[in-house]
């Protein structure tokens, strides 16, 4: 898993806290609630402290499509998860999706991004 992050369980950890995976699913719910139908995010995988998210939708191309992907980081930070976008993958010509790879750096205070 790397760095002691619990990402495989959807249940609370022994100490009563939620796993990183739970936070990712919550972040997806929030992201999709406020950005659908222009953008929709879905989990591709969680592995070794990295989260891969697929983004689909019409996006707002004048806003910068990468911004729609980077917004997911800020949703995570609002939930207290420190993350960074470490890779942004453009689609194959003719495809309407983007891939964002986020590195989970840890858990901070909710809403602080710290």
N, C-alpha and C positions, 0 to 999 in steps of 0.2 A: 504494500500500500504506500509506503513512504511517509516519512515525517509524522507517524503516529495518527494519521487521519483515518477515521472510520467511515468508509464510503460504501460498503456493501450491504449494510443493514438498513431497513426502513423503520426499524424499531428504535426506541430510545436505548442509549448506551447504558451500561451498568450504573453510571453516576447520574442517570436521569436526563441527560442531555440528548438532543437529537443528533443523528449522524450527518455527515456532510451530504450524503445522498438525499436525505430528507430536505435539507436546505436547497439543494439543486432543484428538486421537484417543486418546492414552494416558489423558488425564483422563476421557474418556467411558467407556473400558474400566473404569477404577477406580470411577468413580461408579456405573456399572451393576452392577458386581460386588457391591457392598455395599448397594445400595439397591433392586435389583430383587427382587420384583415391585411393591413399593409405589410406586416411581418408576423411570422409564426416560428417559434423555436421549439425544437424537440431534441431530447437527449439521444446522442449516438452511443457514447460510452463514457465510463469513468474508470480510469486506470492510473495507478501510481501517482496520485495527486494531480492528474490532468483530467479535464472535463472537455469532451468534444460535443459541440452543439451544432445542429443543422438548422439554418435559417432559410425559410421559404417565404414567398409573398411577392407582391408587386413593388414593395419598398417605395420610398420617395427618393428617386434617383437624384433630384436636385439637392437633397439634403446630404448626400453622400451615403452610399450603401454601407460602407464600413461602419459608419456611426450607428446603424441599426444593430450591428453585431457588438460593437463596443458597449452599447447600452446595457447588455446583459451583465457586464462587470459591475455596473452601478446598482443594478437590482440586487446582485449578490452582496455588495457592500452595505446596502440598506438593511440587509438581513444579518449583518455582522460577519460576513465571510470575506476575507482578504483574497483578492484574485487579480490576475493580470492576463490580458489577452496576449498570448505568446505566438500565435500563428493565425493568420487570416487567409483562407483559401478561396480564390476566385473560382467560379464554376467553369466547367467545360463549355465551350461555345454552344449556345442554344439551350443551356440549362438555366433555371431560375432560382438557384439556391446558392448559399454561401456557407462555409464551414468556419466556425470559430473554435480555437483550441485555447482553453483557459487553464492556467496553473493556479491551483489552490495553495495559497501561502499560509493560511491559518484562520483562526476564528478570533475576531476582536469584539468590540462593543457594538451592539446593534445600532445601525444608523450612523456609525462614526467613520466607517471605512478604514479604521485603524486596527 
